[in-house]
């Protein structure tokens, strides 16, 4: 009996020690810099406008310079599945009547929720999302990545005693782009567009019914909670747009129109070929992601177009 009690005490003490150092670890700059999810621990209350979306949404909006409570829920490779779950989790912080911007990129209707790449990005959600919203959740991974991230990577304990310097995330401050002026832009645009067509759109046509259902889940949720859903396609450089065939555009816009017909008054704002952006490489990181300058300009334009600011 005494040995049993000792064993229980050792376990309790061990868990207490682990919890103590785990708490120290999750407050280190190292842990906060691992990905782009730490900001979800600081979601403001009474949000008046918010966007979801993949990296195009993440790189596309910055509300800090405007007299509005806004939040960017965009994250790398995020599809409609997680856009919907984000809204459900953070809806208590979203004001009634708020505008919800739903970016629709060229590849959005074709994203897979089952392949290896999805699993790679899926791990990010273990850090902040309620486990009931995590697709194909794995208990062991949830314990190591969410409850006790100190256990998820060897050597983390060292960071508790020797942290790294805090630095803003590159995507938050980047004002330059990946190509020199008038050199290599077209090639980069071709590479990016071919990647999206070859790796996502063409093989992902079988995913379209599921992704459309998830998109409609978002729209329905917004309507049920008295939010205003707005579909948006963000700006791209012409060097990206030029490599998508006419047949693709016909299908893409046809799908959006099909969805809009199901919802009276559902607004769609298309900036993909907006001449204020398509040739201005100083507004972009690459051919389809905006930099700091681009997203500040984009945010001001869309807030004005929506009548949120004057």
N, C-alpha and C positions, 0 to 999 in steps of 0.2 A: 504493500500500500504506500509506504514511504517513497519507494522508487517511482511509483506511478505519479505521486504528487510532485516529486522533483522533476520528472520529465515534463509535466504540465507547466511547472514554473519556468523551466528552461525555454520551453516553446513561447510562453507569454513574454518573457524577457527578450527573447530573440526577435519576436515580432515588434516589440516596442522599440528596440534598437534599430531594426530595419526601417520602421516607420519614421523614426527621428531623422535618420540620414537620408531617407527617401524625400522627406519634406525639404531638407536642406538642398538636395540635388535639384528638385524641380524649380527651385528659386534661383538657380545659378544662371548666369548669362549663357553658358554653354548649352544647357538644356533648352532655353528659350530660343536659341539660334538654330536648333536642329531643323526646323521647317518653318512654315508660315502660319502656324495655328495658334501661337501664343496670344494673338490679338483677340481670339474668341473668348478669352477670359476677361475682356474689358469691353464687352458690348454695352453701349449706352442704353438708357431707358428712354421711352417716348420717341422712338425712331419715326421720323416723318417720311423718309425715303430710304430705300435699301435696294441693293442689287444682289443677285445671286450670279451663278455662271462659272465657267472654267477660267483658264488663265486670261482669256480675252476680257472677261468681266473683272477679274482681279487687277489686271493692268489698265482697265478702262475707266475707273472711277476713283475720284478723290474729293470728298465733300468738305475737307477741312477749311477751305477758304471761303465757304459760303454760309449764309445765315440760315442754316437748316440742320436738323439732327439727322445725319445720314450714317449708314454703315455698309461696308463692302464685305459681303459674304462669299465672294468669289475665291476659288482655290484651284490650283493646278489640276487639270484633267477632270474637274468636277462635272458630272453629268446631271441630268434632271432628277435622277433618283435622290442624290444628296441635296440638290437645290431644295427639293420638297421637304426633306427631313430637317434641313437647316431652319426653314421657316417654322416648322412645327415645334422645334426645340426652343427657338428664340421668340416665338410669337408673343409671350408675355411682355417683351420689351418693345414690341412694335405697336405704335399708336393706331387707334381705330381711324380709318380713312387714309392710312399711309399708302404711298405709291411703291409698288414692288416692280422693279425693272428686271425682266427675264431675258438675258442675252441669248440669242440664237445664232451660233456660229454655223459656218457651212457644214461642219461635221457633227453638230449637236444631235441630229436625229439618227445618227448611226453608231453612237458610242456603245461599247460592250460593257457589261457588268460581270463578266465571267472569265475573261482571259487573264493571262499572267500580268499584263500591264495594269489591269484593274486592281489586282492584289497588291501590287507595288504601291499604288496610290491610296489604296483602301486603308493601309496602316496608319495614315495620318489622322483618320477619324477616331482611332482608338484613344487619342490624346484628349479629346474634348467633347465628343458626341455621346449622348446617352446610349448605352449598349443596345437598347431595343431598336435603335435606328441604324445600327451598323449591319450592313449586308454581309451574309455568310460569316458571322462573327465566330471567332475561335477563342475558346475560354482561356487557354494558356497564353495566347497572344494578348488578350485583354488584361490578364493579370500582370504580365510583364511590361506592356506598353502603356497601360492606363493606370492601374492601381499602384504598381511598383516599378516605374520605368528605370529605377536604379539597377534592376536586374536584367534589363533588355540588352545591354551592351557592356562587354568587358571593359574594365578600367574606368567606369563612370565615377566610382567613389573618389578617384583622384581629383576630379573637378570640384568636389565639395571643398577641398583644401587649397586647390590652385585653379581658380576660375579664369575665364578668358575675359578680355575687355569687351564691353557692350558696344556693338556697332549696329546701325540701322540696316535692315535687310536691303540688299542691292536693288530689288524691284521697287522699293519705296523711294529711292533717291536717284535712280539712273536717269540721266539726261542725254546720254550719247546713244549711238546705235552701233550695230555690228558691222557696218560697212562704211567705207570711205565715200565721200560725195562723188556721185556719178561713176562709181567703180564697184562692180560686183553686186549691184542692187538687183538687177534682173535675174542673175544667176541664183541669188539667195531666195528671191520670190518664187522662182521656178522650183527650187528644192523644197521650200516649205509647202507649196501647193501640192506638189506631187506626193510628198509625205502624207498629207492629210487625205488625198484621194486614194493612194495605194494602201495605206495602213489602217485607215478608219472608214472612209466612205464606201469604197467598193466592197470590201469584205463585210461591212457592217449593215448592208441593206436588210439582212434578216432580222436585225435588231430594231428596225424602224417601228413596228407595232408596239413594242414595249416602251421605247423612248417616247412615243407620242402619248401613250397612256400616262407616263410619268409627267409629261408636260401638262396634260389636262388635269392631273391631280393637283399640280401647283396652281393652275388657273382656278380650279374649283375651290381650293382651299382659300385663295385670296378672296373670292367672291363670298364664300361662307363667313369669312371673318371681317368683311367690310373693308378689305384692302383693294386698291386699284391695281390690277395687273397690266403691265405694258410690255409687249414683246419688242425687242430691240436687236438689230444687227449692227455691230460696231464698225467703225471705219477700218479699212485696210488700204495699204498702198496698191497702186495700180499694177505694180510688178508681181503682186500676189493674185489679184483679181484676174489678170489677163490670161492665166493658165488654167482657169476653169472653163470648160466648154459650155456652149449655149444650152446643150441638153441638160447639163447639171443645173444651171440657173432656172430653167423651165421647171424642173422637178422640185427644186428647193422652194421657189416661190409658190408653186402649186400646193405644196404641203402646208405652208404657212397659211395660205388662203383657205384651205380646207379646214384648218383649225379655227380660223377667225369666223367662218360661217356658222360654227357651232356655238358662238358666244356673241350675243348682240352687243355692239359697241366696243369690242376688244380692239385695242389700238396696236398697230404695228409701225414702228419707226425704223426706217432703213437708212443707215449712214454708211453702208459698205462702199458705195461709190461716190461719197460726198467729196466734191472738188476742193473743199476747204482742207482736206486731209490727204487725198489720194496721191498727190505729187510732192507733199511736204515731208521729206525724210527726216527733218529735224524733230518731228513729232513722234517718231517711232523707235523702238528698240530693234525690231527686225521688220519684216514685211507685213506682219499681221498683229503685232503687239505694240501698243502705245507706250511711250516713256512718260516721265513726270510731266513734261510740257504738254504732251498730247492728251493725257487724261484730264489735266486741269481744264484744258480748252474744251474737251468733250463733255465734261461734267457741267461746265457753265452752259454750254449749248443745250444739252438735254434738259437741264433744270428750267431754262427759259422756255424751251419748246413745250414742256409739260405745264408751264404756268406756275411753277413752284417758287421761282424767283423772277424779278423783273429785269 
